[in-house]
Amino acid sequence: MKDKNKFYVTTPIYYATARPHLGSLYSTVLADIAARWNKLLGKKVFFLTGTDEHGQKIAQAAQKAGMEPQKFVDSFIGDYKHIWKLYNIDYTRFIRTTEPEHVKAVQEWLTKLLKNGDIYKSKYEGWYCIPDETFVVEKGDQESPLCSMCSRATIFISEESYFFKLSKYQDKLLKFYKDNPDFVLPKERLNEVIKFVESGLKDLSISRTTVKWGIPFPGDEKHVAYVWADALLNYLSGVDYNKDQKNLEFWWPADLQVMGKDILRFHAVYWPAFLMASNLELPKHLLVHGWIKVNQQKMSKSLGNTIDPQDLYNAYGADAVRYYLTSQLAITHDAEFSTQELEHRISTDLANDLGNLLNRTIALAFKNDLFEVPEIKKWSIEALELYDYSVATINEYHDHMQNCSFHLALASLWKFISRVNAYFHSQEPWKITDKEKFNEVISATCHSLNVIGHLIWPVMPHKAIELLDHIGQEDILDDNVIQELKKKWNNSFKLKKGTTLFQKIEEPKVMKEIEQEKPLSEPNINFEDFAKVKLLVGTIEQCEEVPKSDKLYKLQVNFGDKGMRQILSGVRQYFKPQDLIGKQGVFVFNLAPRKMVGLESQGMMLFVEDANGNLQFVTVAKEVPNGNPLR
Ligand code: ME8
């Protein structure tokens, strides 16, 4: 019988091509919050993070830096560990894919699959995206297709390769998704995975001969393992796959695997299929978050628009940044990074709502010579109502945390904080002369702060301890803390004066300068430049799926006296054909024709992202003749 009282959580392993940036920190903080929450629930926790150190992308970056790949990747590890420490990331193990133990685990795994026939040798011919280290599914016949994930240029490769029989697992995967609708959190993101698998899985090339920087393929050292086959295995080697069976059995399957939406396909399709082929259980949940954007673009190493967590730490401290990342960036959405918003949150939520509540309570108690708040025997109705509200908040917080809706958990906690502030004000304790009544108000507020202090610990571990220390609470991780917090209020509190928990931001900080280093707006263009782009209105007469692609629609668009045109558009996940047929849209008419999956696209349809990250097409308020230009 398995010990159910365990929680195994992982982050993606980050490409060791640069220092960690705010995006890498985001995933890692989310995993740390999940780990700490489960510690609060009294579980044994294993938290794995680390770095992805093989493959063509790393080899190229090392070459550019004029370094040996191993030395190159080694040079970033200190940075990762340093930043994780600054931000109180309490990981259990930091794994590197160049560690001999991991290399051995991958080779043994490949050997096993070779033996059971799930891996075979053949030849790969097609397109490859180096930045994403991915084989491009939509094969172009002549011209290079852009990567369907990142829209960057791809290279053509033609080489002998080992293949994993991914196609064999198509039906099993679909059944698994059906039986486990909450495998992917938030649930909505599972739809795109199902669509991808339903569109047909081809066997996956899992070795390269033209890349040298990788794990030698067992028995055929002309090949190295495909970097994703190598990287995904870290989740197993991190808990001693093929090394310590007992340890593996204790921790596997992972309870939660955190990642950005860019790498969902690898984790929700390839990874489960690898595990099925290995007769291992599948992870319980994948937590998939959106992107942090800067000036509307994904923050990424290759775009060079990253924000350094060290700068943020220097300006605001770890816990404020952790709070901002969790409360402001809803997991379900992409969000623009903004120092103004971060500073606003620090001043209002943290300094005003929470910090002031603590300061005022302690200052007032001390002013009235109350240093030890006694246990209260009989509570007033108002205090009992506050207690009820606290229990309801703990329950709500619990449910949101269990669903990994961390931003909702914080929202309900901050509603409670407002409620406590309102209680404190309505009682006007500064006017109370009756000692018992005064003690009661301070005690009810301290009990509330006790609840708040414990609940914010997963998100702001240092500030939580500081807060609890002010009210004399030391043991955060008592068994069953959550149940304890819901018990009838009967604590006494030893109050301590301390430093201010959070300072209001009076003057915007240095981060302004950091943001300004990057171009804040695109350079202007003149009218002639604009006039070069011919934007026309056309009606979509037909819309068909392109069979060789999981994204593309083939549109037949009527441009009136300028004729019909075939336009390909990669928007299948956002629209059904009937959403588009008969509608007028806006098209770039003079874009050079481009070939995709063997079909020519003679223009481009315009779309815009809505607040939910879905696309809306651009149209006219009233019907106009087809072929009319925008001006
Ligand atoms: O993909 N916003 O590594 P990677 C939010 N090595 N999160 C972001 C982000 C952004 N702008 N940019 C990056 C790899 N991330 C592979 C993973 S796992 C077996 C192998 C986060 O260094 C996000 O979680 O490109 C994304 O999935 C991860 O960093 C990718 O990091």
Residues whose N, C-alpha, C, O or C-beta is under 5 A from the ligand:
A	BS01	ME8	P12 I13 Y14 Y15 G23 S24 Y26 S27 D52 A231 L232 M259 G260 I263 G290 W291 I292 K298 M299 S300
